[in-house]
Amino acid sequence: MDFNIYMNDVVSQARDEISKAGYEQLTTPEEVDQALNQKGTTLVMINSVCGCAGGIARPAASHAIHYDKRPDHLVTVFAGQDRDATNRAREYFEGYPPSSPSFALLKDGKIQTMVERHDIEGFDPMQVIGKLQKSFDEYCEEV
């Protein structure tokens, strides 16, 4: 099997999974700027093809938002695929090193908190959902 075809399938499935959960795909720096400068709270899921993204982070991203409090906006960038968009998003995450998969919660364009890869890898999806919902409790309004 051609490795590039395999990777394209993996990437396509990862994109579809997070889009079906309700996250808007941001693929250019301009889309990132527009999305991350919106008023209100924005959850950014930094997607990737690593095992902890598929087995832990994407399921957590899908299920954490079914909660009394949730971000106003749900967006995603894909590390290693949409490099310019991912790099631009990371400019908003001041004080946090690059990490994928990860989640960034912004309010009015300013970083509030992150759930970084080390907060995801080695945990199960329910634990990551709990971490995300704790940040929703702190920074988001009731739906």
ZIBEL-V147422 format. One record per residue. RES is the residue in one letter. SS is DSSP state (hx for helix, st for strand, lp for the rest). BURIAL is b if it has 24 or more other C-alpha atoms within 12 Angstrom, else e. D_FIRST is the distance of its C-alpha to the first C-alpha in whole Angstrom. Layout:
res=RES ss=SS burial=BURIAL d_first=D_FIRST
res=RES ss=SS burial=BURIAL d_first=D_FIRST
This chain:
res=M ss=lp burial=e d_first=0
res=D ss=lp burial=e d_first=4
res=F ss=hx burial=e d_first=6
res=N ss=hx burial=e d_first=9
res=I ss=hx burial=e d_first=8
res=Y ss=hx burial=e d_first=7
res=M ss=hx burial=e d_first=11
res=N ss=hx burial=e d_first=12
res=D ss=hx burial=e d_first=12
res=V ss=hx burial=e d_first=13
res=V ss=hx burial=b d_first=16
res=S ss=hx burial=e d_first=17
res=Q ss=hx burial=e d_first=17
res=A ss=hx burial=b d_first=19
res=R ss=hx burial=b d_first=21
res=D ss=hx burial=e d_first=22
res=E ss=hx burial=b d_first=23
res=I ss=hx burial=b d_first=26
res=S ss=hx burial=b d_first=27
res=K ss=hx burial=e d_first=28
res=A ss=lp burial=b d_first=30
res=G ss=lp burial=b d_first=32
res=Y ss=lp burial=b d_first=31
res=E ss=st burial=b d_first=31
res=Q ss=st burial=b d_first=28
res=L ss=lp burial=b d_first=30
res=T ss=lp burial=b d_first=28
res=T ss=lp burial=e d_first=30
res=P ss=hx burial=e d_first=33
res=E ss=hx burial=e d_first=36
res=E ss=hx burial=e d_first=34
res=V ss=hx burial=b d_first=34
res=D ss=hx burial=b d_first=38
res=Q ss=hx burial=e d_first=39
res=A ss=hx burial=b d_first=38
res=L ss=hx burial=b d_first=39
res=N ss=lp burial=e d_first=42
res=Q ss=lp burial=e d_first=43
res=K ss=lp burial=e d_first=46
res=G ss=lp burial=b d_first=45
res=T ss=st burial=b d_first=43
res=T ss=st burial=b d_first=39
res=L ss=st burial=b d_first=36
res=V ss=st burial=b d_first=33
res=M ss=st burial=b d_first=30
res=I ss=st burial=b d_first=28
res=N ss=st burial=b d_first=24
res=S ss=lp burial=b d_first=21
res=V ss=lp burial=b d_first=18
res=C ss=lp burial=b d_first=20
res=G ss=hx burial=e d_first=20
res=C ss=hx burial=b d_first=24
res=A ss=hx burial=b d_first=23
res=G ss=hx burial=b d_first=21
res=G ss=hx burial=b d_first=23
res=I ss=hx burial=b d_first=27
res=A ss=hx burial=b d_first=27
res=R ss=hx burial=b d_first=26
res=P ss=hx burial=b d_first=28
res=A ss=hx burial=b d_first=31
res=A ss=hx burial=b d_first=31
res=S ss=hx burial=b d_first=31
res=H ss=hx burial=b d_first=33
res=A ss=hx burial=b d_first=36
res=I ss=lp burial=b d_first=37
res=H ss=lp burial=e d_first=38
res=Y ss=lp burial=e d_first=42
res=D ss=lp burial=e d_first=45
res=K ss=st burial=e d_first=45
res=R ss=lp burial=b d_first=42
res=P ss=lp burial=b d_first=41
res=D ss=lp burial=b d_first=42
res=H ss=st burial=b d_first=39
res=L ss=st burial=b d_first=35
res=V ss=st burial=b d_first=32
res=T ss=st burial=b d_first=29
res=V ss=st burial=b d_first=27
res=F ss=st burial=b d_first=24
res=A ss=lp burial=b d_first=24
res=G ss=lp burial=e d_first=21
res=Q ss=lp burial=b d_first=21
res=D ss=lp burial=b d_first=24
res=R ss=hx burial=e d_first=26
res=D ss=hx burial=e d_first=29
res=A ss=hx burial=b d_first=30
res=T ss=hx burial=b d_first=29
res=N ss=hx burial=b d_first=31
res=R ss=hx burial=b d_first=34
res=A ss=hx burial=b d_first=34
res=R ss=hx burial=b d_first=34
res=E ss=hx burial=e d_first=37
res=Y ss=lp burial=b d_first=39
res=F ss=lp burial=b d_first=38
res=E ss=lp burial=e d_first=41
res=G ss=lp burial=e d_first=41
res=Y ss=lp burial=e d_first=38
res=P ss=lp burial=e d_first=35
res=P ss=lp burial=b d_first=32
res=S ss=lp burial=b d_first=30
res=S ss=lp burial=b d_first=27
res=P ss=lp burial=b d_first=26
res=S ss=st burial=b d_first=30
res=F ss=st burial=b d_first=33
res=A ss=st burial=b d_first=36
res=L ss=st burial=b d_first=39
res=L ss=st burial=b d_first=41
res=K ss=st burial=b d_first=44
res=D ss=lp burial=b d_first=46
res=G ss=lp burial=b d_first=43
res=K ss=st burial=b d_first=44
res=I ss=st burial=b d_first=42
res=Q ss=st burial=b d_first=43
res=T ss=st burial=b d_first=41
res=M ss=st burial=b d_first=37
res=V ss=st burial=b d_first=35
res=E ss=lp burial=b d_first=33
res=R ss=hx burial=b d_first=30
res=H ss=hx burial=e d_first=32
res=D ss=hx burial=b d_first=34
res=I ss=hx burial=b d_first=31
res=E ss=lp burial=b d_first=29
res=G ss=lp burial=e d_first=30
res=F ss=lp burial=e d_first=32
res=D ss=lp burial=e d_first=31
res=P ss=hx burial=b d_first=31
res=M ss=hx burial=e d_first=35
res=Q ss=hx burial=e d_first=36
res=V ss=hx burial=b d_first=34
res=I ss=hx burial=b d_first=35
res=G ss=hx burial=b d_first=39
res=K ss=hx burial=b d_first=39
res=L ss=hx burial=b d_first=38
res=Q ss=hx burial=b d_first=40
res=K ss=hx burial=b d_first=43
res=S ss=hx burial=b d_first=42
res=F ss=hx burial=b d_first=43
res=D ss=hx burial=e d_first=46
res=E ss=hx burial=e d_first=47
res=Y ss=hx burial=b d_first=46
res=C ss=lp burial=b d_first=46
res=E ss=lp burial=e d_first=48
res=E ss=st burial=e d_first=48
res=V ss=lp burial=e d_first=46
